[in-house]
């Protein structure tokens, strides 16, 4: 999965890409933080973590 620093300019740039499926971009600064971009250009923040139990 692609990685990049999640800045406003980077998010605006990848939200315009016209891929055929959802694309996940993981932040290089904050572990477990990412961005999901749909084929229509909608961008949503996502978080991934692990349970300690």
mmCIF entry with sequence, helices, sheets and N, C-alpha, C, O atoms, coordinates in Angstrom:
data_MODEL
# 
_entry.id   MODEL 
# 
_entity.id                         1 
_entity.type                       polymer 
_entity.pdbx_number_of_molecules   1 
# 
_entity_poly.entity_id                      1 
_entity_poly.type                           'polypeptide(L)' 
_entity_poly.nstd_linkage                   no 
_entity_poly.nstd_monomer                   no 
_entity_poly.pdbx_seq_one_letter_code       
;(UNK)(UNK)(UNK)(UNK)(UNK)(UNK)(UNK)(UNK)(UNK)(UNK)(UNK)(UNK)(UNK)(UNK)(UNK)(UNK)
(UNK)(UNK)(UNK)(UNK)(UNK)(UNK)(UNK)(UNK)(UNK)(UNK)(UNK)(UNK)(UNK)(UNK)(UNK)(UNK)
(UNK)(UNK)(UNK)(UNK)(UNK)(UNK)(UNK)(UNK)(UNK)(UNK)(UNK)(UNK)(UNK)(UNK)(UNK)(UNK)
(UNK)(UNK)(UNK)(UNK)(UNK)
;
_entity_poly.pdbx_seq_one_letter_code_can   XXXXXXXXXXXXXXXXXXXXXXXXXXXXXXXXXXXXXXXXXXXXXXXXXXXXX 
_entity_poly.pdbx_strand_id                 A 
# 
loop_
_entity_poly_seq.entity_id 
_entity_poly_seq.num 
_entity_poly_seq.mon_id 
_entity_poly_seq.hetero 
1 1  UNK n 
1 2  UNK n 
1 3  UNK n 
1 4  UNK n 
1 5  UNK n 
1 6  UNK n 
1 7  UNK n 
1 8  UNK n 
1 9  UNK n 
1 10 UNK n 
1 11 UNK n 
1 12 UNK n 
1 13 UNK n 
1 14 UNK n 
1 15 UNK n 
1 16 UNK n 
1 17 UNK n 
1 18 UNK n 
1 19 UNK n 
1 20 UNK n 
1 21 UNK n 
1 22 UNK n 
1 23 UNK n 
1 24 UNK n 
1 25 UNK n 
1 26 UNK n 
1 27 UNK n 
1 28 UNK n 
1 29 UNK n 
1 30 UNK n 
1 31 UNK n 
1 32 UNK n 
1 33 UNK n 
1 34 UNK n 
1 35 UNK n 
1 36 UNK n 
1 37 UNK n 
1 38 UNK n 
1 39 UNK n 
1 40 UNK n 
1 41 UNK n 
1 42 UNK n 
1 43 UNK n 
1 44 UNK n 
1 45 UNK n 
1 46 UNK n 
1 47 UNK n 
1 48 UNK n 
1 49 UNK n 
1 50 UNK n 
1 51 UNK n 
1 52 UNK n 
1 53 UNK n 
# 
_struct_asym.id          A 
_struct_asym.entity_id   1 
# 
_struct_conf.conf_type_id            HELX_P 
_struct_conf.id                      HELX_P1 
_struct_conf.pdbx_PDB_helix_id       AA1 
_struct_conf.beg_label_comp_id       UNK 
_struct_conf.beg_label_asym_id       A 
_struct_conf.beg_label_seq_id        8 
_struct_conf.pdbx_beg_PDB_ins_code   ? 
_struct_conf.end_label_comp_id       UNK 
_struct_conf.end_label_asym_id       A 
_struct_conf.end_label_seq_id        15 
_struct_conf.pdbx_end_PDB_ins_code   ? 
_struct_conf.beg_auth_comp_id        UNK 
_struct_conf.beg_auth_asym_id        A 
_struct_conf.beg_auth_seq_id         8 
_struct_conf.end_auth_comp_id        UNK 
_struct_conf.end_auth_asym_id        A 
_struct_conf.end_auth_seq_id         15 
_struct_conf.pdbx_PDB_helix_class    1 
_struct_conf.details                 ? 
_struct_conf.pdbx_PDB_helix_length   8 
# 
_struct_conf_type.id          HELX_P 
_struct_conf_type.criteria    ? 
_struct_conf_type.reference   ? 
# 
_struct_sheet.id               AA1 
_struct_sheet.type             ? 
_struct_sheet.number_strands   4 
_struct_sheet.details          ? 
# 
loop_
_struct_sheet_order.sheet_id 
_struct_sheet_order.range_id_1 
_struct_sheet_order.range_id_2 
_struct_sheet_order.offset 
_struct_sheet_order.sense 
AA1 1 2 ? parallel      
AA1 2 3 ? anti-parallel 
AA1 3 4 ? anti-parallel 
# 
loop_
_struct_sheet_range.sheet_id 
_struct_sheet_range.id 
_struct_sheet_range.beg_label_comp_id 
_struct_sheet_range.beg_label_asym_id 
_struct_sheet_range.beg_label_seq_id 
_struct_sheet_range.pdbx_beg_PDB_ins_code 
_struct_sheet_range.end_label_comp_id 
_struct_sheet_range.end_label_asym_id 
_struct_sheet_range.end_label_seq_id 
_struct_sheet_range.pdbx_end_PDB_ins_code 
_struct_sheet_range.beg_auth_comp_id 
_struct_sheet_range.beg_auth_asym_id 
_struct_sheet_range.beg_auth_seq_id 
_struct_sheet_range.end_auth_comp_id 
_struct_sheet_range.end_auth_asym_id 
_struct_sheet_range.end_auth_seq_id 
AA1 1 UNK A 2  ? UNK A 4  ? UNK A 2  UNK A 4  
AA1 2 UNK A 23 ? UNK A 27 ? UNK A 23 UNK A 27 
AA1 3 UNK A 33 ? UNK A 37 ? UNK A 33 UNK A 37 
AA1 4 UNK A 43 ? UNK A 47 ? UNK A 43 UNK A 47 
# 
loop_
_atom_site.group_PDB 
_atom_site.id 
_atom_site.type_symbol 
_atom_site.label_atom_id 
_atom_site.label_alt_id 
_atom_site.label_comp_id 
_atom_site.label_asym_id 
_atom_site.label_entity_id 
_atom_site.label_seq_id 
_atom_site.pdbx_PDB_ins_code 
_atom_site.Cartn_x 
_atom_site.Cartn_y 
_atom_site.Cartn_z 
_atom_site.occupancy 
_atom_site.B_iso_or_equiv 
_atom_site.pdbx_formal_charge 
_atom_site.auth_seq_id 
_atom_site.auth_comp_id 
_atom_site.auth_asym_id 
_atom_site.auth_atom_id 
_atom_site.pdbx_PDB_model_num 
ATOM 1   N N  . UNK A 1 1  ? 0.836   -1.175  0.000   1.00 0.00 ? 1  UNK A N  1 
ATOM 2   C CA . UNK A 1 1  ? 0.000   0.000   0.000   1.00 0.00 ? 1  UNK A CA 1 
ATOM 3   C C  . UNK A 1 1  ? 0.887   1.247   0.000   1.00 0.00 ? 1  UNK A C  1 
ATOM 4   O O  . UNK A 1 1  ? 1.932   1.278   0.650   1.00 0.00 ? 1  UNK A O  1 
ATOM 5   N N  . UNK A 1 2  ? 0.463   2.254   -0.725  1.00 0.00 ? 2  UNK A N  1 
ATOM 6   C CA . UNK A 1 2  ? 1.270   3.474   -0.803  1.00 0.00 ? 2  UNK A CA 1 
ATOM 7   C C  . UNK A 1 2  ? 1.366   4.210   0.537   1.00 0.00 ? 2  UNK A C  1 
ATOM 8   O O  . UNK A 1 2  ? 0.434   4.179   1.340   1.00 0.00 ? 2  UNK A O  1 
ATOM 9   N N  . UNK A 1 3  ? 2.481   4.857   0.760   1.00 0.00 ? 3  UNK A N  1 
ATOM 10  C CA . UNK A 1 3  ? 2.685   5.661   1.956   1.00 0.00 ? 3  UNK A CA 1 
ATOM 11  C C  . UNK A 1 3  ? 3.047   7.077   1.550   1.00 0.00 ? 3  UNK A C  1 
ATOM 12  O O  . UNK A 1 3  ? 3.716   7.292   0.539   1.00 0.00 ? 3  UNK A O  1 
ATOM 13  N N  . UNK A 1 4  ? 2.600   8.046   2.346   1.00 0.00 ? 4  UNK A N  1 
ATOM 14  C CA . UNK A 1 4  ? 2.947   9.438   2.113   1.00 0.00 ? 4  UNK A CA 1 
ATOM 15  C C  . UNK A 1 4  ? 2.650   10.224  3.371   1.00 0.00 ? 4  UNK A C  1 
ATOM 16  O O  . UNK A 1 4  ? 1.935   9.749   4.253   1.00 0.00 ? 4  UNK A O  1 
ATOM 17  N N  . UNK A 1 5  ? 3.189   11.408  3.457   1.00 0.00 ? 5  UNK A N  1 
ATOM 18  C CA . UNK A 1 5  ? 2.871   12.304  4.556   1.00 0.00 ? 5  UNK A CA 1 
ATOM 19  C C  . UNK A 1 5  ? 1.496   12.904  4.263   1.00 0.00 ? 5  UNK A C  1 
ATOM 20  O O  . UNK A 1 5  ? 1.286   13.483  3.197   1.00 0.00 ? 5  UNK A O  1 
ATOM 21  N N  . UNK A 1 6  ? 0.563   12.770  5.204   1.00 0.00 ? 6  UNK A N  1 
ATOM 22  C CA . UNK A 1 6  ? -0.801  13.235  4.984   1.00 0.00 ? 6  UNK A CA 1 
ATOM 23  C C  . UNK A 1 6  ? -0.902  14.738  5.252   1.00 0.00 ? 6  UNK A C  1 
ATOM 24  O O  . UNK A 1 6  ? -1.218  15.168  6.362   1.00 0.00 ? 6  UNK A O  1 
ATOM 25  N N  . UNK A 1 7  ? -0.631  15.511  4.229   1.00 0.00 ? 7  UNK A N  1 
ATOM 26  C CA . UNK A 1 7  ? -0.791  16.963  4.294   1.00 0.00 ? 7  UNK A CA 1 
ATOM 27  C C  . UNK A 1 7  ? -1.960  17.346  3.401   1.00 0.00 ? 7  UNK A C  1 
ATOM 28  O O  . UNK A 1 7  ? -2.390  16.550  2.566   1.00 0.00 ? 7  UNK A O  1 
ATOM 29  N N  . UNK A 1 8  ? -2.476  18.552  3.569   1.00 0.00 ? 8  UNK A N  1 
ATOM 30  C CA . UNK A 1 8  ? -3.613  18.990  2.768   1.00 0.00 ? 8  UNK A CA 1 
ATOM 31  C C  . UNK A 1 8  ? -3.304  18.936  1.278   1.00 0.00 ? 8  UNK A C  1 
ATOM 32  O O  . UNK A 1 8  ? -4.132  18.483  0.488   1.00 0.00 ? 8  UNK A O  1 
ATOM 33  N N  . UNK A 1 9  ? -2.124  19.391  0.893   1.00 0.00 ? 9  UNK A N  1 
ATOM 34  C CA . UNK A 1 9  ? -1.778  19.395  -0.531  1.00 0.00 ? 9  UNK A CA 1 
ATOM 35  C C  . UNK A 1 9  ? -1.662  17.974  -1.088  1.00 0.00 ? 9  UNK A C  1 
ATOM 36  O O  . UNK A 1 9  ? -2.099  17.722  -2.212  1.00 0.00 ? 9  UNK A O  1 
ATOM 37  N N  . UNK A 1 10 ? -1.084  17.041  -0.327  1.00 0.00 ? 10 UNK A N  1 
ATOM 38  C CA . UNK A 1 10 ? -0.992  15.650  -0.779  1.00 0.00 ? 10 UNK A CA 1 
ATOM 39  C C  . UNK A 1 10 ? -2.370  15.004  -0.868  1.00 0.00 ? 10 UNK A C  1 
ATOM 40  O O  . UNK A 1 10 ? -2.650  14.263  -1.811  1.00 0.00 ? 10 UNK A O  1 
ATOM 41  N N  . UNK A 1 11 ? -3.232  15.281  0.110   1.00 0.00 ? 11 UNK A N  1 
ATOM 42  C CA . UNK A 1 11 ? -4.581  14.711  0.100   1.00 0.00 ? 11 UNK A CA 1 
ATOM 43  C C  . UNK A 1 11 ? -5.363  15.246  -1.096  1.00 0.00 ? 11 UNK A C  1 
ATOM 44  O O  . UNK A 1 11 ? -6.039  14.478  -1.780  1.00 0.00 ? 11 UNK A O  1 
ATOM 45  N N  . UNK A 1 12 ? -5.283  16.546  -1.358  1.00 0.00 ? 12 UNK A N  1 
ATOM 46  C CA . UNK A 1 12 ? -5.976  17.128  -2.512  1.00 0.00 ? 12 UNK A CA 1 
ATOM 47  C C  . UNK A 1 12 ? -5.477  16.507  -3.819  1.00 0.00 ? 12 UNK A C  1 
ATOM 48  O O  . UNK A 1 12 ? -6.261  16.258  -4.734  1.00 0.00 ? 12 UNK A O  1 
ATOM 49  N N  . UNK A 1 13 ? -4.186  16.262  -3.897  1.00 0.00 ? 13 UNK A N  1 
ATOM 50  C CA . UNK A 1 13 ? -3.591  15.691  -5.117  1.00 0.00 ? 13 UNK A CA 1 
ATOM 51  C C  . UNK A 1 13 ? -4.086  14.273  -5.370  1.00 0.00 ? 13 UNK A C  1 
ATOM 52  O O  . UNK A 1 13 ? -4.473  13.955  -6.494  1.00 0.00 ? 13 UNK A O  1 
ATOM 53  N N  . UNK A 1 14 ? -4.084  13.409  -4.349  1.00 0.00 ? 14 UNK A N  1 
ATOM 54  C CA . UNK A 1 14 ? -4.488  12.014  -4.558  1.00 0.00 ? 14 UNK A CA 1 
ATOM 55  C C  . UNK A 1 14 ? -5.999  11.857  -4.661  1.00 0.00 ? 14 UNK A C  1 
ATOM 56  O O  . UNK A 1 14 ? -6.474  10.877  -5.236  1.00 0.00 ? 14 UNK A O  1 
ATOM 57  N N  . UNK A 1 15 ? -6.766  12.801  -4.116  1.00 0.00 ? 15 UNK A N  1 
ATOM 58  C CA . UNK A 1 15 ? -8.226  12.715  -4.207  1.00 0.00 ? 15 UNK A CA 1 
ATOM 59  C C  . UNK A 1 15 ? -8.701  12.938  -5.641  1.00 0.00 ? 15 UNK A C  1 
ATOM 60  O O  . UNK A 1 15 ? -9.833  12.584  -5.972  1.00 0.00 ? 15 UNK A O  1 
ATOM 61  N N  . UNK A 1 16 ? -7.867  13.512  -6.489  1.00 0.00 ? 16 UNK A N  1 
ATOM 62  C CA . UNK A 1 16 ? -8.233  13.746  -7.883  1.00 0.00 ? 16 UNK A CA 1 
ATOM 63  C C  . UNK A 1 16 ? -7.868  12.576  -8.788  1.00 0.00 ? 16 UNK A C  1 
ATOM 64  O O  . UNK A 1 16 ? -8.246  12.555  -9.960  1.00 0.00 ? 16 UNK A O  1 
ATOM 65  N N  . UNK A 1 17 ? -7.129  11.597  -8.248  1.00 0.00 ? 17 UNK A N  1 
ATOM 66  C CA . UNK A 1 17 ? -6.719  10.472  -9.084  1.00 0.00 ? 17 UNK A CA 1 
ATOM 67  C C  . UNK A 1 17 ? -7.933  9.608   -9.427  1.00 0.00 ? 17 UNK A C  1 
ATOM 68  O O  . UNK A 1 17 ? -8.830  9.441   -8.601  1.00 0.00 ? 17 UNK A O  1 
ATOM 69  N N  . UNK A 1 18 ? -7.960  9.072   -10.614 1.00 0.00 ? 18 UNK A N  1 
ATOM 70  C CA . UNK A 1 18 ? -9.118  8.300   -11.082 1.00 0.00 ? 18 UNK A CA 1 
ATOM 71  C C  . UNK A 1 18 ? -8.853  6.804   -11.127 1.00 0.00 ? 18 UNK A C  1 
ATOM 72  O O  . UNK A 1 18 ? -8.859  6.210   -12.205 1.00 0.00 ? 18 UNK A O  1 
ATOM 73  N N  . UNK A 1 19 ? -8.621  6.191   -9.985  1.00 0.00 ? 19 UNK A N  1 
ATOM 74  C CA . UNK A 1 19 ? -8.397  4.748   -9.972  1.00 0.00 ? 19 UNK A CA 1 
ATOM 75  C C  . UNK A 1 19 ? -9.731  4.015   -10.069 1.00 0.00 ? 19 UNK A C  1 
ATOM 76  O O  . UNK A 1 19 ? -10.791 4.623   -9.920  1.00 0.00 ? 19 UNK A O  1 
ATOM 77  N N  . UNK A 1 20 ? -9.676  2.718   -10.316 1.00 0.00 ? 20 UNK A N  1 
ATOM 78  C CA . UNK A 1 20 ? -10.896 1.931   -10.499 1.00 0.00 ? 20 UNK A CA 1 
ATOM 79  C C  . UNK A 1 20 ? -11.416 1.333   -9.193  1.00 0.00 ? 20 UNK A C  1 
ATOM 80  O O  . UNK A 1 20 ? -12.528 0.806   -9.159  1.00 0.00 ? 20 UNK A O  1 
ATOM 81  N N  . UNK A 1 21 ? -10.636 1.405   -8.129  1.00 0.00 ? 21 UNK A N  1 
ATOM 82  C CA . UNK A 1 21 ? -11.075 0.874   -6.837  1.00 0.00 ? 21 UNK A CA 1 
ATOM 83  C C  . UNK A 1 21 ? -10.564 1.783   -5.723  1.00 0.00 ? 21 UNK A C  1 
ATOM 84  O O  . UNK A 1 21 ? -9.784  2.703   -5.970  1.00 0.00 ? 21 UNK A O  1 
ATOM 85  N N  . UNK A 1 22 ? -11.009 1.517   -4.501  1.00 0.00 ? 22 UNK A N  1 
ATOM 86  C CA . UNK A 1 22 ? -10.543 2.296   -3.355  1.00 0.00 ? 22 UNK A CA 1 
ATOM 87  C C  . UNK A 1 22 ? -9.027  2.137   -3.199  1.00 0.00 ? 22 UNK A C  1 
ATOM 88  O O  . UNK A 1 22 ? -8.476  1.058   -3.416  1.00 0.00 ? 22 UNK A O  1 
ATOM 89  N N  . UNK A 1 23 ? -8.382  3.213   -2.824  1.00 0.00 ? 23 UNK A N  1 
ATOM 90  C CA . UNK A 1 23 ? -6.938  3.186   -2.588  1.00 0.00 ? 23 UNK A CA 1 
ATOM 91  C C  . UNK A 1 23 ? -6.675  3.665   -1.166  1.00 0.00 ? 23 UNK A C  1 
ATOM 92  O O  . UNK A 1 23 ? -7.236  4.668   -0.727  1.00 0.00 ? 23 UNK A O  1 
ATOM 93  N N  . UNK A 1 24 ? -5.815  2.938   -0.447  1.00 0.00 ? 24 UNK A N  1 
ATOM 94  C CA . UNK A 1 24 ? -5.436  3.306   0.914   1.00 0.00 ? 24 UNK A CA 1 
ATOM 95  C C  . UNK A 1 24 ? -4.038  3.903   0.896   1.00 0.00 ? 24 UNK A C  1 
ATOM 96  O O  . UNK A 1 24 ? -3.114  3.340   0.309   1.00 0.00 ? 24 UNK A O  1 
ATOM 97  N N  . UNK A 1 25 ? -3.898  5.047   1.546   1.00 0.00 ? 25 UNK A N  1 
ATOM 98  C CA . UNK A 1 25 ? -2.604  5.704   1.698   1.00 0.00 ? 25 UNK A CA 1 
ATOM 99  C C  . UNK A 1 25 ? -2.299  5.776   3.180   1.00 0.00 ? 25 UNK A C  1 
ATOM 100 O O  . UNK A 1 25 ? -3.080  6.349   3.940   1.00 0.00 ? 25 UNK A O  1 
ATOM 101 N N  . UNK A 1 26 ? -1.170  5.203   3.614   1.00 0.00 ? 26 UNK A N  1 
ATOM 102 C CA . UNK A 1 26 ? -0.791  5.213   5.027   1.00 0.00 ? 26 UNK A CA 1 
ATOM 103 C C  . UNK A 1 26 ? 0.150   6.370   5.295   1.00 0.00 ? 26 UNK A C  1 
ATOM 104 O O  . UNK A 1 26 ? 1.033   6.673   4.492   1.00 0.00 ? 26 UNK A O  1 
ATOM 105 N N  . UNK A 1 27 ? -0.050  7.013   6.437   1.00 0.00 ? 27 UNK A N  1 
ATOM 106 C CA . UNK A 1 27 ? 0.760   8.165   6.824   1.00 0.00 ? 27 UNK A CA 1 
ATOM 107 C C  . UNK A 1 27 ? 2.160   7.714   7.232   1.00 0.00 ? 27 UNK A C  1 
ATOM 108 O O  . UNK A 1 27 ? 2.316   6.723   7.946   1.00 0.00 ? 27 UNK A O  1 
ATOM 109 N N  . UNK A 1 28 ? 3.168   8.441   6.778   1.00 0.00 ? 28 UNK A N  1 
ATOM 110 C CA . UNK A 1 28 ? 4.545   8.113   7.139   1.00 0.00 ? 28 UNK A CA 1 
ATOM 111 C C  . UNK A 1 28 ? 4.923   8.683   8.503   1.00 0.00 ? 28 UNK A C  1 
ATOM 112 O O  . UNK A 1 28 ? 5.939   8.287   9.076   1.00 0.00 ? 28 UNK A O  1 
ATOM 113 N N  . UNK A 1 29 ? 4.118   9.610   9.030   1.00 0.00 ? 29 UNK A N  1 
ATOM 114 C CA . UNK A 1 29 ? 4.420   10.258  10.305  1.00 0.00 ? 29 UNK A CA 1 
ATOM 115 C C  . UNK A 1 29 ? 3.736   9.578   11.492  1.00 0.00 ? 29 UNK A C  1 
ATOM 116 O O  . UNK A 1 29 ? 4.356   9.409   12.542  1.00 0.00 ? 29 UNK A O  1 
ATOM 117 N N  . UNK A 1 30 ? 2.471   9.187   11.342  1.00 0.00 ? 30 UNK A N  1 
ATOM 118 C CA . UNK A 1 30 ? 1.686   8.643   12.445  1.00 0.00 ? 30 UNK A CA 1 
ATOM 119 C C  . UNK A 1 30 ? 1.303   7.196   12.146  1.00 0.00 ? 30 UNK A C  1 
ATOM 120 O O  . UNK A 1 30 ? 0.560   6.924   11.203  1.00 0.00 ? 30 UNK A O  1 
ATOM 121 N N  . UNK A 1 31 ? 1.810   6.282   12.945  1.00 0.00 ? 31 UNK A N  1 
ATOM 122 C CA . UNK A 1 31 ? 1.558   4.866   12.741  1.00 0.00 ? 31 UNK A CA 1 
ATOM 123 C C  . UNK A 1 31 ? 0.064   4.555   12.897  1.00 0.00 ? 31 UNK A C  1 
ATOM 124 O O  . UNK A 1 31 ? -0.568  4.988   13.861  1.00 0.00 ? 31 UNK A O  1 
ATOM 125 N N  . UNK A 1 32 ? -0.495  3.798   11.937  1.00 0.00 ? 32 UNK A N  1 
ATOM 126 C CA . UNK A 1 32 ? -1.888  3.384   12.002  1.00 0.00 ? 32 UNK A CA 1 
ATOM 127 C C  . UNK A 1 32 ? -2.879  4.400   11.468  1.00 0.00 ? 32 UNK A C  1 
ATOM 128 O O  . UNK A 1 32 ? -4.086  4.162   11.513  1.00 0.00 ? 32 UNK A O  1 
ATOM 129 N N  . UNK A 1 33 ? -2.400  5.519   10.968  1.00 0.00 ? 33 UNK A N  1 
ATOM 130 C CA . UNK A 1 33 ? -3.270  6.569   10.443  1.00 0.00 ? 33 UNK A CA 1 
ATOM 131 C C  . UNK A 1 33 ? -3.185  6.560   8.921   1.00 0.00 ? 33 UNK A C  1 
ATOM 132 O O  . UNK A 1 33 ? -2.106  6.427   8.344   1.00 0.00 ? 33 UNK A O  1 
ATOM 133 N N  . UNK A 1 34 ? -4.349  6.705   8.280   1.00 0.00 ? 34 UNK A N  1 
ATOM 134 C CA . UNK A 1 34 ? -4.331  6.661   6.827   1.00 0.00 ? 34 UNK A CA 1 
ATOM 135 C C  . UNK A 1 34 ? -5.492  7.393   6.191   1.00 0.00 ? 34 UNK A C  1 
ATOM 136 O O  . UNK A 1 34 ? -6.287  8.055   6.857   1.00 0.00 ? 34 UNK A O  1 
ATOM 137 N N  . UNK A 1 35 ? -5.561  7.252   4.881   1.00 0.00 ? 35 UNK A N  1 
ATOM 138 C CA . UNK A 1 35 ? -6.571  7.917   4.072   1.00 0.00 ? 35 UNK A CA 1 
ATOM 139 C C  . UNK A 1 35 ? -7.080  6.926   3.039   1.00 0.00 ? 35 UNK A C  1 
ATOM 140 O O  . UNK A 1 35 ? -6.292  6.255   2.373   1.00 0.00 ? 35 UNK A O  1 
ATOM 141 N N  . UNK A 1 36 ? -8.396  6.835   2.908   1.00 0.00 ? 36 UNK A N  1 
ATOM 142 C CA . UNK A 1 36 ? -8.997  5.989   1.875   1.00 0.00 ? 36 UNK A CA 1 
ATOM 143 C C  . UNK A 1 36 ? -9.611  6.899   0.826   1.00 0.00 ? 36 UNK A C  1 
ATOM 144 O O  . UNK A 1 36 ? -10.394 7.792   1.149   1.00 0.00 ? 36 UNK A O  1 
ATOM 145 N N  . UNK A 1 37 ? -9.253  6.671   -0.436  1.00 0.00 ? 37 UNK A N  1 
ATOM 146 C CA . UNK A 1 37 ? -9.772  7.471   -1.540  1.00 0.00 ? 37 UNK A CA 1 
ATOM 147 C C  . UNK A 1 37 ? -10.582 6.562   -2.455  1.00 0.00 ? 37 UNK A C  1 
ATOM 148 O O  . UNK A 1 37 ? -10.082 5.541   -2.926  1.00 0.00 ? 37 UNK A O  1 
ATOM 149 N N  . UNK A 1 38 ? -11.841 6.939   -2.706  1.00 0.00 ? 38 UNK A N  1 
ATOM 150 C CA . UNK A 1 38 ? -12.721 6.166   -3.573  1.00 0.00 ? 38 UNK A CA 1 
ATOM 151 C C  . UNK A 1 38 ? -12.502 6.571   -5.032  1.00 0.00 ? 38 UNK A C  1 
ATOM 152 O O  . UNK A 1 38 ? -11.882 7.600   -5.298  1.00 0.00 ? 38 UNK A O  1 
ATOM 153 N N  . UNK A 1 39 ? -13.001 5.779   -5.972  1.00 0.00 ? 39 UNK A N  1 
ATOM 154 C CA . UNK A 1 39 ? -12.849 6.130   -7.394  1.00 0.00 ? 39 UNK A CA 1 
ATOM 155 C C  . UNK A 1 39 ? -13.499 7.469   -7.762  1.00 0.00 ? 39 UNK A C  1 
ATOM 156 O O  . UNK A 1 39 ? -13.090 8.105   -8.733  1.00 0.00 ? 39 UNK A O  1 
ATOM 157 N N  . UNK A 1 40 ? -14.499 7.896   -6.999  1.00 0.00 ? 40 UNK A N  1 
ATOM 158 C CA . UNK A 1 40 ? -15.142 9.183   -7.271  1.00 0.00 ? 40 UNK A CA 1 
ATOM 159 C C  . UNK A 1 40 ? -14.364 10.359  -6.695  1.00 0.00 ? 40 UNK A C  1 
ATOM 160 O O  . UNK A 1 40 ? -14.713 11.510  -6.953  1.00 0.00 ? 40 UNK A O  1 
ATOM 161 N N  . UNK A 1 41 ? -13.308 10.090  -5.915  1.00 0.00 ? 41 UNK A N  1 
ATOM 162 C CA . UNK A 1 41 ? -12.470 11.149  -5.357  1.00 0.00 ? 41 UNK A CA 1 
ATOM 163 C C  . UNK A 1 41 ? -12.793 11.501  -3.922  1.00 0.00 ? 41 UNK A C  1 
ATOM 164 O O  . UNK A 1 41 ? -12.198 12.429  -3.375  1.00 0.00 ? 41 UNK A O  1 
ATOM 165 N N  . UNK A 1 42 ? -13.723 10.787  -3.290  1.00 0.00 ? 42 UNK A N  1 
ATOM 166 C CA . UNK A 1 42 ? -14.045 11.061  -1.886  1.00 0.00 ? 42 UNK A CA 1 
ATOM 167 C C  . UNK A 1 42 ? -12.919 10.520  -1.002  1.00 0.00 ? 42 UNK A C  1 
ATOM 168 O O  . UNK A 1 42 ? -12.514 9.365   -1.133  1.00 0.00 ? 42 UNK A O  1 
ATOM 169 N N  . UNK A 1 43 ? -12.424 11.365  -0.106  1.00 0.00 ? 43 UNK A N  1 
ATOM 170 C CA . UNK A 1 43 ? -11.332 10.986  0.788   1.00 0.00 ? 43 UNK A CA 1 
ATOM 171 C C  . UNK A 1 43 ? -11.851 10.877  2.219   1.00 0.00 ? 43 UNK A C  1 
ATOM 172 O O  . UNK A 1 43 ? -12.540 11.774  2.704   1.00 0.00 ? 43 UNK A O  1 
ATOM 173 N N  . UNK A 1 44 ? -11.514 9.764   2.897   1.00 0.00 ? 44 UNK A N  1 
ATOM 174 C CA . UNK A 1 44 ? -11.926 9.534   4.284   1.00 0.00 ? 44 UNK A CA 1 
ATOM 175 C C  . UNK A 1 44 ? -10.711 9.117   5.095   1.00 0.00 ? 44 UNK A C  1 
ATOM 176 O O  . UNK A 1 44 ? -9.911  8.294   4.650   1.00 0.00 ? 44 UNK A O  1 
ATOM 177 N N  . UNK A 1 45 ? -10.577 9.687   6.286   1.00 0.00 ? 45 UNK A N  1 
ATOM 178 C CA . UNK A 1 45 ? -9.496  9.275   7.175   1.00 0.00 ? 45 UNK A CA 1 
ATOM 179 C C  . UNK A 1 45 ? -9.835  7.941   7.809   1.00 0.00 ? 45 UNK A C  1 
ATOM 180 O O  . UNK A 1 45 ? -10.996 7.665   8.110   1.00 0.00 ? 45 UNK A O  1 
ATOM 181 N N  . UNK A 1 46 ? -8.815  7.107   8.013   1.00 0.00 ? 46 UNK A N  1 
ATOM 182 C CA . UNK A 1 46 ? -8.991  5.810   8.653   1.00 0.00 ? 46 UNK A CA 1 
ATOM 183 C C  . UNK A 1 46 ? -7.935  5.644   9.740   1.00 0.00 ? 46 UNK A C  1 
ATOM 184 O O  . UNK A 1 46 ? -6.883  6.282   9.706   1.00 0.00 ? 46 UNK A O  1 
ATOM 185 N N  . UNK A 1 47 ? -8.229  4.791   10.689  1.00 0.00 ? 47 UNK A N  1 
ATOM 186 C CA . UNK A 1 47 ? -7.274  4.486   11.759  1.00 0.00 ? 47 UNK A CA 1 
ATOM 187 C C  . UNK A 1 47 ? -7.240  2.978   11.963  1.00 0.00 ? 47 UNK A C  1 
ATOM 188 O O  . UNK A 1 47 ? -8.272  2.311   11.889  1.00 0.00 ? 47 UNK A O  1 
ATOM 189 N N  . UNK A 1 48 ? -6.071  2.455   12.216  1.00 0.00 ? 48 UNK A N  1 
ATOM 190 C CA . UNK A 1 48 ? -5.893  1.032   12.425  1.00 0.00 ? 48 UNK A CA 1 
ATOM 191 C C  . UNK A 1 48 ? -5.160  0.837   13.746  1.00 0.00 ? 48 UNK A C  1 
ATOM 192 O O  . UNK A 1 48 ? -4.197  1.545   14.041  1.00 0.00 ? 48 UNK A O  1 
ATOM 193 N N  . UNK A 1 49 ? -5.611  -0.108  14.524  1.00 0.00 ? 49 UNK A N  1 
ATOM 194 C CA . UNK A 1 49 ? -4.959  -0.364  15.799  1.00 0.00 ? 49 UNK A CA 1 
ATOM 195 C C  . UNK A 1 49 ? -5.066  -1.817  16.181  1.00 0.00 ? 49 UNK A C  1 
ATOM 196 O O  . UNK A 1 49 ? -5.678  -2.619  15.476  1.00 0.00 ? 49 UNK A O  1 
ATOM 197 N N  . UNK A 1 50 ? -4.470  -2.146  17.295  1.00 0.00 ? 50 UNK A N  1 
ATOM 198 C CA . UNK A 1 50 ? -4.491  -3.510  17.791  1.00 0.00 ? 50 UNK A CA 1 
ATOM 199 C C  . UNK A 1 50 ? -4.969  -3.530  19.229  1.00 0.00 ? 50 UNK A C  1 
ATOM 200 O O  . UNK A 1 50 ? -4.612  -2.665  20.028  1.00 0.00 ? 50 UNK A O  1 
ATOM 201 N N  . UNK A 1 51 ? -5.769  -4.514  19.546  1.00 0.00 ? 51 UNK A N  1 
ATOM 202 C CA . UNK A 1 51 ? -6.248  -4.687  20.907  1.00 0.00 ? 51 UNK A CA 1 
ATOM 203 C C  . UNK A 1 51 ? -5.142  -5.322  21.749  1.00 0.00 ? 51 UNK A C  1 
ATOM 204 O O  . UNK A 1 51 ? -4.383  -6.154  21.251  1.00 0.00 ? 51 UNK A O  1 
ATOM 205 N N  . UNK A 1 52 ? -5.048  -4.936  23.016  1.00 0.00 ? 52 UNK A N  1 
ATOM 206 C CA . UNK A 1 52 ? -4.028  -5.497  23.897  1.00 0.00 ? 52 UNK A CA 1 
ATOM 207 C C  . UNK A 1 52 ? -4.539  -6.728  24.614  1.00 0.00 ? 52 UNK A C  1 
ATOM 208 O O  . UNK A 1 52 ? -3.787  -7.366  25.351  1.00 0.00 ? 52 UNK A O  1 
ATOM 209 N N  . UNK A 1 53 ? -5.783  -7.073  24.418  1.00 0.00 ? 53 UNK A N  1 
ATOM 210 C CA . UNK A 1 53 ? -6.349  -8.242  25.107  1.00 0.00 ? 53 UNK A CA 1 
ATOM 211 C C  . UNK A 1 53 ? -6.182  -9.492  24.316  1.00 0.00 ? 53 UNK A C  1 
ATOM 212 O O  . UNK A 1 53 ? -6.603  -10.562 24.755  1.00 0.00 ? 53 UNK A O  1 
# 
